[in-house]
Amino acid sequence: MSPNVQWIGLFLFLLPACSPREEDARLREDWGECTRNADCSGGRICRNRKCVTAPPSPVGTALAPPEGMVHVPAGEFLMGANRGLPLERPQVTSRTQDFFLDSREVTVESYLACQRAAHCPQPLCDLTGRPPGTPVTCVTQDAAAAYCAFVNKRLPTEEEWEKAARGVDARTYPWGEEPPTCERSVHEGCSASQGPQPVLGRVSGAGPYGTFDQAGNVWEWTSTSRPAWNKDADPRQRQAGHAPPPTQSGSAPSSRPGALPLFVIRGGSYLDPPLALRASHRLLFARDFTSRALGFRCAADPR
């Protein structure tokens, strides 16, 4: 077993159980009003941690996306998986509005332009010598959000990220069901430079809407934060047809005083085995976490 697989398994094993966010008012300031569309109701969606009125879906032909982005149309899709790691389960029906998503990961060159404009903080590792067309890494979730704001965009929610990667047919990988190869994705054993590869390759690994590298190369931040999955309390259990076990009389949900929200990252990286590249796979990290294998891409709403 590779060290990276062991690391992922250890991380998932050590994640402590958390009470549902809505039951811990002390976290509200950190969480904001929402972090995913499911937190809002009455035709409202989550944007920048606030529930806002969902814009009407455009009628007619597909929207023309800005340069370097793809259009992902509104509608339902299957999210998650009924088989896999605990953080992937269960598979449920979710929905997004129309949105645009960067077709490729944000590069070193683009991010450094934001840094020179004094809008983005310096990456927390030395990128000297990294080709300008490779994904920027070693940036926190806040730094990624700052870059997206600099270019009049935002980080995608995890629903948006997964829909762009999977389409509406619940495919296992962006390209379909065939196992990953180095022609489709950059994963363990595919990078001779021991780092991420330029974002312009691997056309055969494109997703259903035309995105690239949503499997492999670098993990990607999303705007969605949540506690580690509590399978007994998560309302997705009921949506998937499962009922939580009855609680003992007088028992109360557990809490973790002082806990901070964990943000979802998606996609796998050049350090990971093919198993980690499934479009339903997710990990959770604090917003100030950085890694040489973690970058991002941006999303935008139609105007």
KEDRENNU-224221 format. One record per residue (C-alpha): residue number from 1; residue in one letter; x, y, z. Coordinates in Angstrom, 1 decimal, always signed. Example, Ala and Ser with C-alpha at 12.3 -4.5 7.8 and 13.67 -1.06 7.14 Angstrom:
    k  r      c1      c2      c3
    1  A   +12.3    -4.5    +7.8
    2  S   +13.7    -1.1    +7.1
END
This chain:
    k  r      c1      c2      c3
    1  M    +0.0    +0.0    +0.0
    2  S    +1.4    +3.4    -0.9
    3  P    +2.1    +6.0    +1.8
    4  N    -0.5    +8.3    +0.3
    5  V    -3.3    +5.6    +0.6
    6  Q    -2.3    +5.0    +4.2
    7  W    -2.4    +8.7    +4.9
    8  I    -5.9    +9.1    +3.5
    9  G    -7.1    +6.1    +5.4
   10  L    -5.6    +7.4    +8.6
   11  F    -7.1   +10.8    +8.1
   12  L   -10.6    +9.4    +7.6
   13  F   -10.2    +7.1   +10.6
   14  L    -9.1   +10.0   +12.8
   15  L   -11.9   +12.4   +11.8
   16  P   -14.0   +12.8   +15.0
   17  A   -17.8   +12.6   +14.9
   18  C   -19.5   +16.0   +14.9
   19  S   -22.9   +17.2   +15.7
   20  P   -25.0   +18.7   +12.8
   21  R   -24.1   +22.3   +12.1
   22  E   -27.6   +23.6   +12.8
   23  E   -27.4   +22.2   +16.3
   24  D   -24.3   +24.1   +17.3
   25  A   -25.0   +27.8   +17.3
   26  R   -21.5   +28.6   +18.4
   27  L   -20.2   +27.7   +15.0
   28  R   -22.6   +30.0   +13.1
   29  E   -20.1   +32.9   +12.9
   30  D   -17.5   +30.6   +11.3
   31  W   -19.9   +28.7    +9.1
   32  G   -22.0   +31.6    +7.9
   33  E   -25.6   +31.2    +7.0
   34  C   -24.9   +28.4    +4.5
   35  T   -22.2   +26.5    +2.7
   36  R   -24.2   +24.4    +0.2
   37  N   -27.5   +24.8    -1.6
   38  A   -29.1   +22.2    +0.6
   39  D   -28.8   +24.6    +3.6
   40  C   -31.2   +27.0    +2.0
   41  S   -34.9   +26.5    +1.3
   42  G   -37.8   +28.2    -0.6
   43  G   -36.1   +28.5    -4.0
   44  R   -32.9   +30.0    -2.4
   45  I   -29.3   +29.0    -3.1
   46  C   -26.0   +29.5    -1.2
   47  R   -23.7   +32.2    -2.4
   48  N   -20.8   +33.5    -0.4
   49  R   -22.2   +31.8    +2.7
   50  K   -25.6   +33.6    +2.4
   51  C   -28.9   +32.2    +1.2
   52  V   -30.0   +34.3    -1.7
   53  T   -32.9   +34.1    -4.2
   54  A   -32.1   +31.7    -7.0
   55  P   -32.0   +33.4   -10.4
   56  P   -34.4   +32.1   -13.0
   57  S   -33.0   +29.5   -15.3
   58  P   -32.5   +30.9   -18.8
   59  V   -34.7   +29.4   -21.5
   60  G   -33.5   +28.2   -24.9
   61  T   -30.0   +27.3   -26.1
   62  A   -27.0   +26.9   -23.9
   63  L   -25.5   +30.0   -22.5
   64  A   -22.3   +31.3   -24.0
   65  P   -19.6   +31.0   -21.2
   66  P   -16.8   +33.6   -20.7
   67  E   -13.5   +32.7   -22.2
   68  G   -11.8   +29.8   -20.5
   69  M   -15.0   +28.6   -18.8
   70  V   -17.7   +26.1   -19.6
   71  H   -21.5   +26.3   -19.1
   72  V   -23.1   +23.7   -16.8
   73  P   -26.9   +23.8   -17.3
   74  A   -29.4   +23.8   -14.4
   75  G   -31.0   +20.6   -13.3
   76  E   -30.9   +17.5   -11.2
   77  F   -28.0   +15.1   -11.0
   78  L   -26.9   +12.1    -8.8
   79  M   -24.4   +13.1    -6.2
   80  G   -22.3   +10.8    -4.1
   81  A   -22.1    +7.0    -4.2
   82  N   -23.6    +4.1    -2.5
   83  R   -20.3    +2.2    -2.6
   84  G   -16.9    +3.7    -1.6
   85  L   -15.5    +5.5    +1.4
   86  P   -17.9    +6.9    +4.1
   87  L   -17.5   +10.5    +3.0
   88  E   -18.9    +9.5    -0.5
   89  R   -22.0    +7.8    +0.8
   90  P   -25.0    +7.8    +0.3
   91  Q   -25.9    +8.6    -3.3
   92  V   -28.6   +11.3    -3.4
   93  T   -30.3   +13.5    -5.9
   94  S   -29.0   +17.1    -5.9
   95  R   -29.6   +20.1    -8.1
   96  T   -27.7   +23.2    -9.4
   97  Q   -28.6   +26.4   -11.1
   98  D   -26.9   +27.4   -14.4
   99  F   -23.3   +28.2   -13.7
  100  F   -20.0   +28.6   -15.5
  101  L   -16.8   +26.8   -14.4
  102  D   -13.2   +27.3   -15.4
  103  S   -12.3   +24.6   -17.9
  104  R    -8.8   +24.3   -16.3
  105  E    -7.2   +24.7   -13.0
  106  V    -5.8   +28.2   -12.1
  107  T    -2.2   +28.4   -13.0
  108  V    +0.9   +29.7   -11.3
  109  E    +1.1   +32.5   -13.9
  110  S    -2.5   +33.7   -13.3
  111  Y    -2.2   +33.5    -9.5
  112  L    +1.1   +35.5    -9.4
  113  A    -0.6   +38.3   -11.4
  114  C    -3.1   +38.5    -8.6
  115  Q    -0.3   +38.5    -6.1
  116  R    +1.6   +41.3    -7.9
  117  A    -1.7   +43.4    -7.8
  118  A    -1.6   +43.0    -3.9
  119  H    -4.9   +41.1    -3.9
  120  C    -3.7   +37.6    -3.3
  121  P    -1.3   +36.4    -0.5
  122  Q    +1.9   +34.6    -1.4
  123  P    +1.7   +30.8    -1.8
  124  L    +3.0   +29.1    +1.3
  125  C    +5.6   +27.0    -0.6
  126  D    +8.4   +28.0    -3.0
  127  L    +7.1   +27.9    -6.6
  128  T   +10.4   +29.0    -8.0
  129  G   +11.1   +27.0   -11.1
  130  R    +7.6   +25.8   -11.5
  131  P    +6.4   +26.2   -15.1
  132  P    +3.9   +29.1   -15.3
  133  G    +1.3   +26.9   -17.0
  134  T    +1.1   +24.4   -14.1
  135  P    -1.6   +24.6   -11.4
  136  V    -0.9   +27.0    -8.5
  137  T    -0.7   +25.1    -5.2
  138  C    +0.1   +25.8    -1.5
  139  V    -2.7   +28.3    -1.2
  140  T    -5.3   +28.3    +1.6
  141  Q    -9.0   +28.3    +1.0
  142  D    -9.2   +32.0    +1.7
  143  A    -6.4   +32.7    -0.8
  144  A    -8.2   +30.7    -3.5
  145  A   -11.4   +32.7    -2.8
  146  A    -9.4   +35.9    -3.0
  147  Y    -8.1   +35.0    -6.4
  148  C   -11.6   +34.2    -7.7
  149  A   -12.9   +37.5    -6.4
  150  F   -10.0   +39.2    -8.2
  151  V   -11.2   +37.9   -11.5
  152  N   -14.9   +38.5   -10.7
  153  K   -15.6   +34.9   -10.0
  154  R   -16.1   +32.7    -6.9
  155  L   -15.1   +29.2    -5.7
  156  P   -17.6   +26.5    -6.8
  157  T   -19.8   +24.7    -4.3
  158  E   -19.1   +21.0    -4.1
  159  E   -22.4   +20.3    -5.8
  160  E   -21.3   +22.4    -8.8
  161  W   -17.9   +20.8    -8.8
  162  E   -19.3   +17.3    -8.8
  163  K   -22.0   +18.0   -11.4
  164  A   -19.4   +19.5   -13.8
  165  A   -17.3   +16.3   -13.3
  166  R   -20.0   +13.8   -13.6
  167  G   -22.8   +15.2   -15.7
  168  V   -26.3   +13.6   -15.1
  169  D   -25.3   +10.0   -15.6
  170  A   -23.4    +9.5   -12.3
  171  R   -20.3    +8.5   -14.1
  172  T   -17.4    +7.3   -11.9
  173  Y   -14.8    +9.5   -13.6
  174  P   -15.2   +12.7   -15.8
  175  W   -14.6   +10.7   -19.0
  176  G   -16.8    +7.7   -18.0
  177  E   -16.3    +4.3   -16.5
  178  E   -12.9    +3.3   -17.9
  179  P   -10.1    +3.2   -15.3
  180  P    -7.7    +6.1   -15.1
  181  T    -4.6    +6.1   -17.3
  182  C    -1.8    +8.5   -17.6
  183  E    -3.3    +9.7   -20.9
  184  R    -6.5   +10.7   -19.1
  185  S    -5.3   +12.0   -15.8
  186  V    -2.1   +12.8   -13.8
  187  H    -2.0   +10.4   -10.8
  188  E    +0.5    +8.4    -8.9
  189  G    +3.3    +7.3   -11.3
  190  C    +2.3    +9.6   -14.1
  191  S    +4.4   +12.7   -13.3
  192  A    +8.1   +12.4   -14.1
  193  S    +8.8   +15.8   -12.5
  194  Q    +7.2   +14.7    -9.2
  195  G    +4.8   +17.7    -9.5
  196  P    +1.6   +18.8   -11.2
  197  Q    +1.6   +18.9   -15.0
  198  P    +0.6   +21.8   -17.3
  199  V    -3.1   +22.3   -17.5
  200  L    -3.2   +22.2   -21.4
  201  G    -3.0   +18.4   -21.8
  202  R    -5.1   +15.2   -21.4
  203  V    -8.0   +16.0   -23.7
  204  S    -9.1   +12.3   -23.5
  205  G    -9.8   +13.0   -19.8
  206  A   -12.3   +15.8   -20.4
  207  G   -15.5   +15.9   -18.5
  208  P   -19.1   +15.9   -19.9
  209  Y   -19.1   +19.7   -20.2
  210  G   -15.5   +20.2   -21.3
  211  T   -13.6   +20.6   -18.1
  212  F   -10.1   +19.2   -17.8
  213  D    -8.2   +17.7   -14.8
  214  Q   -11.2   +17.2   -12.6
  215  A    -9.5   +13.8   -11.9
  216  G    -5.9   +14.1   -10.8
  217  N    -3.2   +16.7   -11.3
  218  V    -4.1   +18.7    -8.1
  219  W    -6.9   +18.5    -5.5
  220  E    -9.2   +21.6    -5.7
  221  W   -10.8   +23.7    -3.0
  222  T   -14.6   +24.3    -3.0
  223  S   -16.6   +26.8    -1.1
  224  T   -18.5   +24.1    +0.8
  225  S   -17.7   +23.4    +4.5
  226  R   -19.2   +20.9    +6.8
  227  P   -18.5   +18.7    +9.8
  228  A   -17.3   +15.2    +9.3
  229  W   -20.2   +13.0    +8.2
  230  N   -22.4   +11.9   +11.1
  231  K   -24.3    +9.1    +9.3
  232  D   -27.0    +8.9   +12.1
  233  A   -27.9   +12.6   +12.0
  234  D   -27.3   +13.6    +8.4
  235  P   -30.6   +14.2    +6.6
  236  R   -29.2   +12.7    +3.5
  237  Q   -29.8    +9.3    +5.2
  238  R   -33.5    +9.8    +5.0
  239  Q   -33.3   +11.1    +1.4
  240  A   -31.4    +7.9    +0.5
  241  G   -34.1    +5.8    +2.2
  242  H   -32.4    +5.1    +5.5
  243  A   -33.7    +6.0    +8.9
  244  P   -31.3    +6.8   +11.7
  245  P   -31.4    +4.5   +14.7
  246  P   -33.5    +5.6   +17.7
  247  T   -31.7    +7.5   +20.4
  248  Q   -31.9    +6.6   +24.0
  249  S   -34.2    +8.6   +26.1
  250  G   -32.6   +11.8   +27.4
  251  S   -29.5   +11.5   +25.2
  252  A   -28.2   +14.6   +23.5
  253  P   -26.1   +14.9   +20.3
  254  S   -22.4   +15.2   +20.9
  255  S   -20.6   +18.5   +20.4
  256  R   -17.0   +19.7   +19.9
  257  P   -16.5   +23.0   +21.6
  258  G   -14.2   +25.3   +19.7
  259  A   -14.4   +23.2   +16.5
  260  L   -13.8   +25.0   +13.2
  261  P   -15.5   +24.2    +9.9
  262  L   -13.7   +21.9    +7.5
  263  F   -13.8   +22.7    +3.8
  264  V   -14.4   +20.1    +1.0
  265  I   -11.6   +19.4    -1.5
  266  R   -12.2   +17.4    -4.6
  267  G   -10.5   +15.6    -7.5
  268  G    -7.4   +13.7    -6.4
  269  S    -3.8   +14.6    -7.4
  270  Y    -0.6   +13.5    -9.0
  271  L    +0.4   +12.0    -5.6
  272  D    -2.7    +9.8    -5.3
  273  P    -3.6    +6.3    -6.6
  274  P    -6.3    +5.9    -9.3
  275  L    -8.8    +5.0    -6.6
  276  A    -8.7    +8.6    -5.2
  277  L    -9.7   +10.1    -8.6
  278  R   -13.4    +9.1    -8.4
  279  A   -15.7   +12.1    -8.9
  280  S   -17.6   +11.3    -5.7
  281  H   -14.5   +11.2    -3.6
  282  R   -14.0   +14.1    -1.1
  283  L   -11.7   +15.1    +1.8
  284  L   -12.2   +17.7    +4.5
  285  F    -9.5   +20.2    +5.7
  286  A    -9.4   +23.4    +7.6
  287  R    -9.4   +26.6    +5.6
  288  D    -5.8   +27.4    +6.4
  289  F    -4.5   +24.0    +5.2
  290  T    -2.1   +24.0    +2.3
  291  S    -0.4   +21.3    +0.2
  292  R    +1.8   +21.1    -2.8
  293  A    -0.9   +18.9    -4.3
  294  L    -3.9   +21.3    -3.6
  295  G    -5.0   +24.0    -6.0
  296  F    -8.4   +25.3    -7.3
  297  R   -10.5   +26.5   -10.2
  298  C   -13.3   +29.2   -10.2
  299  A   -17.0   +29.4   -11.0
  300  A   -19.3   +32.2   -12.0
  301  D   -23.0   +32.9   -12.2
  302  P   -24.7   +33.9   -15.5
  303  R   -25.3   +37.7   -15.5
END
